[in-house]
Structures are given as structure tokens and as C-alpha cells.
Amino acid sequence: MAVEIDQLLSFAVKNNASDLHISADLPPMIRVDGDIKRINMPEMSHKEVHSMIYDIMNDKQRKSYEEF
């Protein structure tokens, strides 16, 4: 079952994180008090990360992302 961005963001808020980091081939991570901490879940594939980010982008952002 794939994790959704809103689940990760909720987890980050509940853990007082200032940032959520998602990258392909790594598990999601949060920054708490300046320290990066891995979330206890599997690595995310490029396809999973791409899909997650595209879901929250608008058309202008998608176009800019593809161009640059």
C-alpha cells in the first residue's frame, strides 16, 4: 500500500518537524530540531516520489518542473 503525501505531512507535524524530505531510493525523512531522522518505512521508488509530487503540483508547476 502506497503512502500518501498527506500522511507524511501529518506525521511530520505530529513529530514537530520543520521539514519533510522525500527522495527516490531513500525512505522519507523529517528534520526535527535541526537533525534529519529517517521515518521507519521502506525506500520510495522514483515512480512513487514522482507521483506523490505531481499530485500536489498545479499545471504551471508541472510545466516548470519538466522544463528545468
mmJSON file of the N, C-alpha and C atoms, coordinates in Angstrom:
{"data_MODEL":{"atom_site":{
"group_PDB":["ATOM","ATOM","ATOM","ATOM","ATOM","ATOM","ATOM","ATOM","ATOM","ATOM","ATOM","ATOM","ATOM","ATOM","ATOM","ATOM","ATOM","ATOM","ATOM","ATOM","ATOM","ATOM","ATOM","ATOM","ATOM","ATOM","ATOM","ATOM","ATOM","ATOM","ATOM","ATOM","ATOM","ATOM","ATOM","ATOM","ATOM","ATOM","ATOM","ATOM","ATOM","ATOM","ATOM","ATOM","ATOM","ATOM","ATOM","ATOM","ATOM","ATOM","ATOM","ATOM","ATOM","ATOM","ATOM","ATOM","ATOM","ATOM","ATOM","ATOM","ATOM","ATOM","ATOM","ATOM","ATOM","ATOM","ATOM","ATOM","ATOM","ATOM","ATOM","ATOM","ATOM","ATOM","ATOM","ATOM","ATOM","ATOM","ATOM","ATOM","ATOM","ATOM","ATOM","ATOM","ATOM","ATOM","ATOM","ATOM","ATOM","ATOM","ATOM","ATOM","ATOM","ATOM","ATOM","ATOM","ATOM","ATOM","ATOM","ATOM","ATOM","ATOM","ATOM","ATOM","ATOM","ATOM","ATOM","ATOM","ATOM","ATOM","ATOM","ATOM","ATOM","ATOM","ATOM","ATOM","ATOM","ATOM","ATOM","ATOM","ATOM","ATOM","ATOM","ATOM","ATOM","ATOM","ATOM","ATOM","ATOM","ATOM","ATOM","ATOM","ATOM","ATOM","ATOM","ATOM","ATOM","ATOM","ATOM","ATOM","ATOM","ATOM","ATOM","ATOM","ATOM","ATOM","ATOM","ATOM","ATOM","ATOM","ATOM","ATOM","ATOM","ATOM","ATOM","ATOM","ATOM","ATOM","ATOM","ATOM","ATOM","ATOM","ATOM","ATOM","ATOM","ATOM","ATOM","ATOM","ATOM","ATOM","ATOM","ATOM","ATOM","ATOM","ATOM","ATOM","ATOM","ATOM","ATOM","ATOM","ATOM","ATOM","ATOM","ATOM","ATOM","ATOM","ATOM","ATOM","ATOM","ATOM","ATOM","ATOM","ATOM","ATOM","ATOM","ATOM","ATOM","ATOM","ATOM","ATOM","ATOM","ATOM","ATOM","ATOM"],
"id":[1,2,3,4,5,6,7,8,9,10,11,12,13,14,15,16,17,18,19,20,21,22,23,24,25,26,27,28,29,30,31,32,33,34,35,36,37,38,39,40,41,42,43,44,45,46,47,48,49,50,51,52,53,54,55,56,57,58,59,60,61,62,63,64,65,66,67,68,69,70,71,72,73,74,75,76,77,78,79,80,81,82,83,84,85,86,87,88,89,90,91,92,93,94,95,96,97,98,99,100,101,102,103,104,105,106,107,108,109,110,111,112,113,114,115,116,117,118,119,120,121,122,123,124,125,126,127,128,129,130,131,132,133,134,135,136,137,138,139,140,141,142,143,144,145,146,147,148,149,150,151,152,153,154,155,156,157,158,159,160,161,162,163,164,165,166,167,168,169,170,171,172,173,174,175,176,177,178,179,180,181,182,183,184,185,186,187,188,189,190,191,192,193,194,195,196,197,198,199,200,201,202,203,204],
"type_symbol":["N","C","C","N","C","C","N","C","C","N","C","C","N","C","C","N","C","C","N","C","C","N","C","C","N","C","C","N","C","C","N","C","C","N","C","C","N","C","C","N","C","C","N","C","C","N","C","C","N","C","C","N","C","C","N","C","C","N","C","C","N","C","C","N","C","C","N","C","C","N","C","C","N","C","C","N","C","C","N","C","C","N","C","C","N","C","C","N","C","C","N","C","C","N","C","C","N","C","C","N","C","C","N","C","C","N","C","C","N","C","C","N","C","C","N","C","C","N","C","C","N","C","C","N","C","C","N","C","C","N","C","C","N","C","C","N","C","C","N","C","C","N","C","C","N","C","C","N","C","C","N","C","C","N","C","C","N","C","C","N","C","C","N","C","C","N","C","C","N","C","C","N","C","C","N","C","C","N","C","C","N","C","C","N","C","C","N","C","C","N","C","C","N","C","C","N","C","C","N","C","C","N","C","C"],
"label_atom_id":["N","CA","C","N","CA","C","N","CA","C","N","CA","C","N","CA","C","N","CA","C","N","CA","C","N","CA","C","N","CA","C","N","CA","C","N","CA","C","N","CA","C","N","CA","C","N","CA","C","N","CA","C","N","CA","C","N","CA","C","N","CA","C","N","CA","C","N","CA","C","N","CA","C","N","CA","C","N","CA","C","N","CA","C","N","CA","C","N","CA","C","N","CA","C","N","CA","C","N","CA","C","N","CA","C","N","CA","C","N","CA","C","N","CA","C","N","CA","C","N","CA","C","N","CA","C","N","CA","C","N","CA","C","N","CA","C","N","CA","C","N","CA","C","N","CA","C","N","CA","C","N","CA","C","N","CA","C","N","CA","C","N","CA","C","N","CA","C","N","CA","C","N","CA","C","N","CA","C","N","CA","C","N","CA","C","N","CA","C","N","CA","C","N","CA","C","N","CA","C","N","CA","C","N","CA","C","N","CA","C","N","CA","C","N","CA","C","N","CA","C","N","CA","C","N","CA","C","N","CA","C","N","CA","C","N","CA","C"],
"label_alt_id":[null,null,null,null,null,null,null,null,null,null,null,null,null,null,null,null,null,null,null,null,null,null,null,null,null,null,null,null,null,null,null,null,null,null,null,null,null,null,null,null,null,null,null,null,null,null,null,null,null,null,null,null,null,null,null,null,null,null,null,null,null,null,null,null,null,null,null,null,null,null,null,null,null,null,null,null,null,null,null,null,null,null,null,null,null,null,null,null,null,null,null,null,null,null,null,null,null,null,null,null,null,null,null,null,null,null,null,null,null,null,null,null,null,null,null,null,null,null,null,null,null,null,null,null,null,null,null,null,null,null,null,null,null,null,null,null,null,null,null,null,null,null,null,null,null,null,null,null,null,null,null,null,null,null,null,null,null,null,null,null,null,null,null,null,null,null,null,null,null,null,null,null,null,null,null,null,null,null,null,null,null,null,null,null,null,null,null,null,null,null,null,null,null,null,null,null,null,null,null,null,null,null,null,null],
"label_comp_id":["MET","MET","MET","ALA","ALA","ALA","VAL","VAL","VAL","GLU","GLU","GLU","ILE","ILE","ILE","ASP","ASP","ASP","GLN","GLN","GLN","LEU","LEU","LEU","LEU","LEU","LEU","SER","SER","SER","PHE","PHE","PHE","ALA","ALA","ALA","VAL","VAL","VAL","LYS","LYS","LYS","ASN","ASN","ASN","ASN","ASN","ASN","ALA","ALA","ALA","SER","SER","SER","ASP","ASP","ASP","LEU","LEU","LEU","HIS","HIS","HIS","ILE","ILE","ILE","SER","SER","SER","ALA","ALA","ALA","ASP","ASP","ASP","LEU","LEU","LEU","PRO","PRO","PRO","PRO","PRO","PRO","MET","MET","MET","ILE","ILE","ILE","ARG","ARG","ARG","VAL","VAL","VAL","ASP","ASP","ASP","GLY","GLY","GLY","ASP","ASP","ASP","ILE","ILE","ILE","LYS","LYS","LYS","ARG","ARG","ARG","ILE","ILE","ILE","ASN","ASN","ASN","MET","MET","MET","PRO","PRO","PRO","GLU","GLU","GLU","MET","MET","MET","SER","SER","SER","HIS","HIS","HIS","LYS","LYS","LYS","GLU","GLU","GLU","VAL","VAL","VAL","HIS","HIS","HIS","SER","SER","SER","MET","MET","MET","ILE","ILE","ILE","TYR","TYR","TYR","ASP","ASP","ASP","ILE","ILE","ILE","MET","MET","MET","ASN","ASN","ASN","ASP","ASP","ASP","LYS","LYS","LYS","GLN","GLN","GLN","ARG","ARG","ARG","LYS","LYS","LYS","SER","SER","SER","TYR","TYR","TYR","GLU","GLU","GLU","GLU","GLU","GLU","PHE","PHE","PHE"],
"label_asym_id":["A","A","A","A","A","A","A","A","A","A","A","A","A","A","A","A","A","A","A","A","A","A","A","A","A","A","A","A","A","A","A","A","A","A","A","A","A","A","A","A","A","A","A","A","A","A","A","A","A","A","A","A","A","A","A","A","A","A","A","A","A","A","A","A","A","A","A","A","A","A","A","A","A","A","A","A","A","A","A","A","A","A","A","A","A","A","A","A","A","A","A","A","A","A","A","A","A","A","A","A","A","A","A","A","A","A","A","A","A","A","A","A","A","A","A","A","A","A","A","A","A","A","A","A","A","A","A","A","A","A","A","A","A","A","A","A","A","A","A","A","A","A","A","A","A","A","A","A","A","A","A","A","A","A","A","A","A","A","A","A","A","A","A","A","A","A","A","A","A","A","A","A","A","A","A","A","A","A","A","A","A","A","A","A","A","A","A","A","A","A","A","A","A","A","A","A","A","A","A","A","A","A","A","A"],
"label_entity_id":["1","1","1","1","1","1","1","1","1","1","1","1","1","1","1","1","1","1","1","1","1","1","1","1","1","1","1","1","1","1","1","1","1","1","1","1","1","1","1","1","1","1","1","1","1","1","1","1","1","1","1","1","1","1","1","1","1","1","1","1","1","1","1","1","1","1","1","1","1","1","1","1","1","1","1","1","1","1","1","1","1","1","1","1","1","1","1","1","1","1","1","1","1","1","1","1","1","1","1","1","1","1","1","1","1","1","1","1","1","1","1","1","1","1","1","1","1","1","1","1","1","1","1","1","1","1","1","1","1","1","1","1","1","1","1","1","1","1","1","1","1","1","1","1","1","1","1","1","1","1","1","1","1","1","1","1","1","1","1","1","1","1","1","1","1","1","1","1","1","1","1","1","1","1","1","1","1","1","1","1","1","1","1","1","1","1","1","1","1","1","1","1","1","1","1","1","1","1","1","1","1","1","1","1"],
"label_seq_id":[1,1,1,2,2,2,3,3,3,4,4,4,5,5,5,6,6,6,7,7,7,8,8,8,9,9,9,10,10,10,11,11,11,12,12,12,13,13,13,14,14,14,15,15,15,16,16,16,17,17,17,18,18,18,19,19,19,20,20,20,21,21,21,22,22,22,23,23,23,24,24,24,25,25,25,26,26,26,27,27,27,28,28,28,29,29,29,30,30,30,31,31,31,32,32,32,33,33,33,34,34,34,35,35,35,36,36,36,37,37,37,38,38,38,39,39,39,40,40,40,41,41,41,42,42,42,43,43,43,44,44,44,45,45,45,46,46,46,47,47,47,48,48,48,49,49,49,50,50,50,51,51,51,52,52,52,53,53,53,54,54,54,55,55,55,56,56,56,57,57,57,58,58,58,59,59,59,60,60,60,61,61,61,62,62,62,63,63,63,64,64,64,65,65,65,66,66,66,67,67,67,68,68,68],
"pdbx_PDB_ins_code":[null,null,null,null,null,null,null,null,null,null,null,null,null,null,null,null,null,null,null,null,null,null,null,null,null,null,null,null,null,null,null,null,null,null,null,null,null,null,null,null,null,null,null,null,null,null,null,null,null,null,null,null,null,null,null,null,null,null,null,null,null,null,null,null,null,null,null,null,null,null,null,null,null,null,null,null,null,null,null,null,null,null,null,null,null,null,null,null,null,null,null,null,null,null,null,null,null,null,null,null,null,null,null,null,null,null,null,null,null,null,null,null,null,null,null,null,null,null,null,null,null,null,null,null,null,null,null,null,null,null,null,null,null,null,null,null,null,null,null,null,null,null,null,null,null,null,null,null,null,null,null,null,null,null,null,null,null,null,null,null,null,null,null,null,null,null,null,null,null,null,null,null,null,null,null,null,null,null,null,null,null,null,null,null,null,null,null,null,null,null,null,null,null,null,null,null,null,null,null,null,null,null,null,null],
"Cartn_x":[0.834,0.0,0.877,0.639,1.459,1.061,2.055,1.81,1.46,0.612,0.19,0.93,1.06,1.771,1.115,-0.219,-0.885,-0.572,-0.365,0.018,1.414,2.321,3.688,3.711,2.936,2.891,2.271,1.228,0.618,1.613,2.358,3.38,4.43,4.84,5.84,5.334,4.101,3.523,3.44,2.974,2.838,4.183,5.259,6.601,7.399,6.696,7.318,8.444,8.282,9.304,9.158,10.287,10.263,10.267,10.71,10.825,10.479,9.994,9.796,10.65,11.491,12.376,11.972,11.675,11.413,12.308,12.964,13.877,13.767,13.957,13.939,15.067,14.781,15.732,16.142,15.372,15.583,14.229,14.221,12.961,12.696,11.451,11.18,11.914,12.246,12.95,12.308,12.45,11.972,13.126,13.024,14.011,13.343,13.909,13.404,14.559,14.375,15.417,16.758,16.711,17.923,18.515,17.993,18.517,17.602,18.197,17.437,17.22,15.954,15.619,14.85,15.272,14.569,13.259,12.226,10.952,11.042,10.536,10.631,9.662,10.069,9.31,10.261,9.812,10.712,11.144,12.207,12.658,11.546,11.495,10.494,11.136,10.441,10.962,10.816,11.526,11.413,9.958,9.301,7.909,6.995,7.205,6.387,6.595,7.847,8.146,7.579,7.789,7.293,5.779,5.088,3.629,3.161,3.823,3.453,3.601,4.696,4.951,4.011,3.81,2.911,1.484,1.076,-0.277,-0.53,0.513,0.309,0.722,1.271,1.65,0.46,0.434,-0.552,0.08,-0.695,-0.203,1.032,1.041,2.176,3.445,3.305,4.453,4.966,4.057,4.46,5.235,4.739,5.386,6.794,6.902,8.202,9.165,8.661,9.483,10.014,9.155,9.562,10.575,10.431,11.321,12.707,12.767,14.034,14.521],
"Cartn_y":[-1.184,0.0,1.245,2.123,3.329,4.366,5.047,6.128,7.391,8.212,9.464,10.638,11.708,12.903,13.462,13.441,13.987,13.176,11.866,11.033,11.409,11.622,12.007,13.391,14.316,15.661,15.645,14.869,14.739,14.16,13.142,12.549,13.596,14.4,15.437,16.447,16.888,17.857,17.26,16.029,15.371,15.209,15.174,14.994,16.292,17.421,18.749,18.944,18.378,18.512,19.848,20.411,21.649,21.349,20.143,19.779,18.306,18.014,16.645,16.476,15.459,15.198,13.88,13.93,12.697,12.661,11.536,11.318,9.878,9.664,8.315,7.487,6.242,5.257,5.497,6.316,6.547,6.53,6.185,6.323,7.814,8.198,9.601,9.976,11.25,11.744,13.048,13.338,14.595,15.29,16.614,17.387,17.837,17.425,17.789,18.403,19.642,20.36,20.344,20.464,20.538,19.201,18.103,16.769,16.061,15.419,14.627,13.241,12.803,11.481,10.706,9.471,8.61,8.153,8.13,7.572,6.068,5.305,3.85,3.296,3.378,2.821,2.526,1.76,1.373,2.554,2.323,3.315,3.551,4.759,5.097,5.051,4.479,4.408,5.776,5.93,7.165,7.39,6.335,6.427,6.894,6.366,6.767,8.242,8.672,10.071,10.993,10.646,11.453,11.606,10.518,10.532,11.381,11.239,11.983,13.491,13.892,15.317,15.876,15.133,15.598,15.789,14.974,15.083,16.42,17.047,18.315,19.536,19.321,20.433,20.866,22.164,22.626,22.538,22.841,22.698,23.555,24.779,25.678,25.101,24.573,23.988,22.747,21.919,20.724,21.121,22.125,22.579,23.108,23.916,24.459,23.338,22.365,21.226,20.476,20.221,19.484,20.275,21.601,22.426,22.565,22.594,22.858,21.694],
"Cartn_z":[0.0,0.0,0.0,-0.919,-1.052,-0.002,0.502,1.454,0.664,1.222,0.59,1.222,0.461,0.947,2.204,2.274,3.451,4.705,4.552,5.695,6.186,5.256,5.63,6.275,5.721,6.295,7.695,7.886,9.219,10.216,9.78,10.637,11.006,10.025,10.276,11.307,11.16,12.102,13.5,13.604,14.909,15.609,14.819,15.384,15.43,15.305,15.388,14.382,13.202,12.165,11.445,11.068,10.284,8.794,8.411,7.005,6.818,5.622,5.171,3.927,3.916,2.78,2.133,0.835,0.108,-1.126,-1.299,-2.428,-2.878,-4.167,-4.699,-4.093,-3.861,-3.338,-1.893,-1.186,0.246,0.947,2.235,2.962,3.212,3.435,3.773,5.059,5.179,6.359,6.82,8.109,8.661,9.38,9.472,10.229,11.529,12.645,13.962,14.749,15.18,15.936,15.198,13.886,13.078,12.671,13.226,12.909,11.916,10.925,9.958,10.537,10.524,11.048,9.989,9.769,8.82,9.433,8.606,9.018,8.802,9.728,9.665,8.615,7.375,6.265,5.121,4.145,3.046,2.178,1.431,0.456,-0.552,-1.093,-2.097,-3.476,-4.431,-5.797,-6.472,-7.575,-8.358,-8.765,-9.192,-9.633,-8.492,-7.294,-6.137,-5.798,-5.77,-5.447,-6.524,-7.773,-8.885,-8.804,-8.59,-8.495,-7.318,-6.191,-4.993,-5.215,-5.825,-6.057,-7.117,-8.171,-9.235,-8.724,-7.76,-7.207,-6.523,-6.017,-5.312,-6.128,-7.319,-8.204,-9.051,-9.368,-10.341,-11.734,-12.765,-14.143,-14.419,-13.902,-14.116,-13.477,-12.27,-11.586,-12.313,-12.818,-13.567,-14.827,-15.524,-16.745,-16.44,-15.402,-14.99,-14.598,-13.858,-13.441,-14.654,-15.63,-16.819,-17.663,-17.698,-18.496,-17.875,-16.563,-15.885,-15.069],
"occupancy":[1.0,1.0,1.0,1.0,1.0,1.0,1.0,1.0,1.0,1.0,1.0,1.0,1.0,1.0,1.0,1.0,1.0,1.0,1.0,1.0,1.0,1.0,1.0,1.0,1.0,1.0,1.0,1.0,1.0,1.0,1.0,1.0,1.0,1.0,1.0,1.0,1.0,1.0,1.0,1.0,1.0,1.0,1.0,1.0,1.0,1.0,1.0,1.0,1.0,1.0,1.0,1.0,1.0,1.0,1.0,1.0,1.0,1.0,1.0,1.0,1.0,1.0,1.0,1.0,1.0,1.0,1.0,1.0,1.0,1.0,1.0,1.0,1.0,1.0,1.0,1.0,1.0,1.0,1.0,1.0,1.0,1.0,1.0,1.0,1.0,1.0,1.0,1.0,1.0,1.0,1.0,1.0,1.0,1.0,1.0,1.0,1.0,1.0,1.0,1.0,1.0,1.0,1.0,1.0,1.0,1.0,1.0,1.0,1.0,1.0,1.0,1.0,1.0,1.0,1.0,1.0,1.0,1.0,1.0,1.0,1.0,1.0,1.0,1.0,1.0,1.0,1.0,1.0,1.0,1.0,1.0,1.0,1.0,1.0,1.0,1.0,1.0,1.0,1.0,1.0,1.0,1.0,1.0,1.0,1.0,1.0,1.0,1.0,1.0,1.0,1.0,1.0,1.0,1.0,1.0,1.0,1.0,1.0,1.0,1.0,1.0,1.0,1.0,1.0,1.0,1.0,1.0,1.0,1.0,1.0,1.0,1.0,1.0,1.0,1.0,1.0,1.0,1.0,1.0,1.0,1.0,1.0,1.0,1.0,1.0,1.0,1.0,1.0,1.0,1.0,1.0,1.0,1.0,1.0,1.0,1.0,1.0,1.0,1.0,1.0,1.0,1.0,1.0,1.0],
"B_iso_or_equiv":[0.0,0.0,0.0,0.0,0.0,0.0,0.0,0.0,0.0,0.0,0.0,0.0,0.0,0.0,0.0,0.0,0.0,0.0,0.0,0.0,0.0,0.0,0.0,0.0,0.0,0.0,0.0,0.0,0.0,0.0,0.0,0.0,0.0,0.0,0.0,0.0,0.0,0.0,0.0,0.0,0.0,0.0,0.0,0.0,0.0,0.0,0.0,0.0,0.0,0.0,0.0,0.0,0.0,0.0,0.0,0.0,0.0,0.0,0.0,0.0,0.0,0.0,0.0,0.0,0.0,0.0,0.0,0.0,0.0,0.0,0.0,0.0,0.0,0.0,0.0,0.0,0.0,0.0,0.0,0.0,0.0,0.0,0.0,0.0,0.0,0.0,0.0,0.0,0.0,0.0,0.0,0.0,0.0,0.0,0.0,0.0,0.0,0.0,0.0,0.0,0.0,0.0,0.0,0.0,0.0,0.0,0.0,0.0,0.0,0.0,0.0,0.0,0.0,0.0,0.0,0.0,0.0,0.0,0.0,0.0,0.0,0.0,0.0,0.0,0.0,0.0,0.0,0.0,0.0,0.0,0.0,0.0,0.0,0.0,0.0,0.0,0.0,0.0,0.0,0.0,0.0,0.0,0.0,0.0,0.0,0.0,0.0,0.0,0.0,0.0,0.0,0.0,0.0,0.0,0.0,0.0,0.0,0.0,0.0,0.0,0.0,0.0,0.0,0.0,0.0,0.0,0.0,0.0,0.0,0.0,0.0,0.0,0.0,0.0,0.0,0.0,0.0,0.0,0.0,0.0,0.0,0.0,0.0,0.0,0.0,0.0,0.0,0.0,0.0,0.0,0.0,0.0,0.0,0.0,0.0,0.0,0.0,0.0,0.0,0.0,0.0,0.0,0.0,0.0],
"pdbx_formal_charge":[null,null,null,null,null,null,null,null,null,null,null,null,null,null,null,null,null,null,null,null,null,null,null,null,null,null,null,null,null,null,null,null,null,null,null,null,null,null,null,null,null,null,null,null,null,null,null,null,null,null,null,null,null,null,null,null,null,null,null,null,null,null,null,null,null,null,null,null,null,null,null,null,null,null,null,null,null,null,null,null,null,null,null,null,null,null,null,null,null,null,null,null,null,null,null,null,null,null,null,null,null,null,null,null,null,null,null,null,null,null,null,null,null,null,null,null,null,null,null,null,null,null,null,null,null,null,null,null,null,null,null,null,null,null,null,null,null,null,null,null,null,null,null,null,null,null,null,null,null,null,null,null,null,null,null,null,null,null,null,null,null,null,null,null,null,null,null,null,null,null,null,null,null,null,null,null,null,null,null,null,null,null,null,null,null,null,null,null,null,null,null,null,null,null,null,null,null,null,null,null,null,null,null,null],
"auth_seq_id":[1,1,1,2,2,2,3,3,3,4,4,4,5,5,5,6,6,6,7,7,7,8,8,8,9,9,9,10,10,10,11,11,11,12,12,12,13,13,13,14,14,14,15,15,15,16,16,16,17,17,17,18,18,18,19,19,19,20,20,20,21,21,21,22,22,22,23,23,23,24,24,24,25,25,25,26,26,26,27,27,27,28,28,28,29,29,29,30,30,30,31,31,31,32,32,32,33,33,33,34,34,34,35,35,35,36,36,36,37,37,37,38,38,38,39,39,39,40,40,40,41,41,41,42,42,42,43,43,43,44,44,44,45,45,45,46,46,46,47,47,47,48,48,48,49,49,49,50,50,50,51,51,51,52,52,52,53,53,53,54,54,54,55,55,55,56,56,56,57,57,57,58,58,58,59,59,59,60,60,60,61,61,61,62,62,62,63,63,63,64,64,64,65,65,65,66,66,66,67,67,67,68,68,68],
"auth_comp_id":["MET","MET","MET","ALA","ALA","ALA","VAL","VAL","VAL","GLU","GLU","GLU","ILE","ILE","ILE","ASP","ASP","ASP","GLN","GLN","GLN","LEU","LEU","LEU","LEU","LEU","LEU","SER","SER","SER","PHE","PHE","PHE","ALA","ALA","ALA","VAL","VAL","VAL","LYS","LYS","LYS","ASN","ASN","ASN","ASN","ASN","ASN","ALA","ALA","ALA","SER","SER","SER","ASP","ASP","ASP","LEU","LEU","LEU","HIS","HIS","HIS","ILE","ILE","ILE","SER","SER","SER","ALA","ALA","ALA","ASP","ASP","ASP","LEU","LEU","LEU","PRO","PRO","PRO","PRO","PRO","PRO","MET","MET","MET","ILE","ILE","ILE","ARG","ARG","ARG","VAL","VAL","VAL","ASP","ASP","ASP","GLY","GLY","GLY","ASP","ASP","ASP","ILE","ILE","ILE","LYS","LYS","LYS","ARG","ARG","ARG","ILE","ILE","ILE","ASN","ASN","ASN","MET","MET","MET","PRO","PRO","PRO","GLU","GLU","GLU","MET","MET","MET","SER","SER","SER","HIS","HIS","HIS","LYS","LYS","LYS","GLU","GLU","GLU","VAL","VAL","VAL","HIS","HIS","HIS","SER","SER","SER","MET","MET","MET","ILE","ILE","ILE","TYR","TYR","TYR","ASP","ASP","ASP","ILE","ILE","ILE","MET","MET","MET","ASN","ASN","ASN","ASP","ASP","ASP","LYS","LYS","LYS","GLN","GLN","GLN","ARG","ARG","ARG","LYS","LYS","LYS","SER","SER","SER","TYR","TYR","TYR","GLU","GLU","GLU","GLU","GLU","GLU","PHE","PHE","PHE"],
"auth_asym_id":["A","A","A","A","A","A","A","A","A","A","A","A","A","A","A","A","A","A","A","A","A","A","A","A","A","A","A","A","A","A","A","A","A","A","A","A","A","A","A","A","A","A","A","A","A","A","A","A","A","A","A","A","A","A","A","A","A","A","A","A","A","A","A","A","A","A","A","A","A","A","A","A","A","A","A","A","A","A","A","A","A","A","A","A","A","A","A","A","A","A","A","A","A","A","A","A","A","A","A","A","A","A","A","A","A","A","A","A","A","A","A","A","A","A","A","A","A","A","A","A","A","A","A","A","A","A","A","A","A","A","A","A","A","A","A","A","A","A","A","A","A","A","A","A","A","A","A","A","A","A","A","A","A","A","A","A","A","A","A","A","A","A","A","A","A","A","A","A","A","A","A","A","A","A","A","A","A","A","A","A","A","A","A","A","A","A","A","A","A","A","A","A","A","A","A","A","A","A","A","A","A","A","A","A"],
"auth_atom_id":["N","CA","C","N","CA","C","N","CA","C","N","CA","C","N","CA","C","N","CA","C","N","CA","C","N","CA","C","N","CA","C","N","CA","C","N","CA","C","N","CA","C","N","CA","C","N","CA","C","N","CA","C","N","CA","C","N","CA","C","N","CA","C","N","CA","C","N","CA","C","N","CA","C","N","CA","C","N","CA","C","N","CA","C","N","CA","C","N","CA","C","N","CA","C","N","CA","C","N","CA","C","N","CA","C","N","CA","C","N","CA","C","N","CA","C","N","CA","C","N","CA","C","N","CA","C","N","CA","C","N","CA","C","N","CA","C","N","CA","C","N","CA","C","N","CA","C","N","CA","C","N","CA","C","N","CA","C","N","CA","C","N","CA","C","N","CA","C","N","CA","C","N","CA","C","N","CA","C","N","CA","C","N","CA","C","N","CA","C","N","CA","C","N","CA","C","N","CA","C","N","CA","C","N","CA","C","N","CA","C","N","CA","C","N","CA","C","N","CA","C","N","CA","C","N","CA","C","N","CA","C","N","CA","C","N","CA","C"],
"pdbx_PDB_model_num":[1,1,1,1,1,1,1,1,1,1,1,1,1,1,1,1,1,1,1,1,1,1,1,1,1,1,1,1,1,1,1,1,1,1,1,1,1,1,1,1,1,1,1,1,1,1,1,1,1,1,1,1,1,1,1,1,1,1,1,1,1,1,1,1,1,1,1,1,1,1,1,1,1,1,1,1,1,1,1,1,1,1,1,1,1,1,1,1,1,1,1,1,1,1,1,1,1,1,1,1,1,1,1,1,1,1,1,1,1,1,1,1,1,1,1,1,1,1,1,1,1,1,1,1,1,1,1,1,1,1,1,1,1,1,1,1,1,1,1,1,1,1,1,1,1,1,1,1,1,1,1,1,1,1,1,1,1,1,1,1,1,1,1,1,1,1,1,1,1,1,1,1,1,1,1,1,1,1,1,1,1,1,1,1,1,1,1,1,1,1,1,1,1,1,1,1,1,1,1,1,1,1,1,1]
}}}
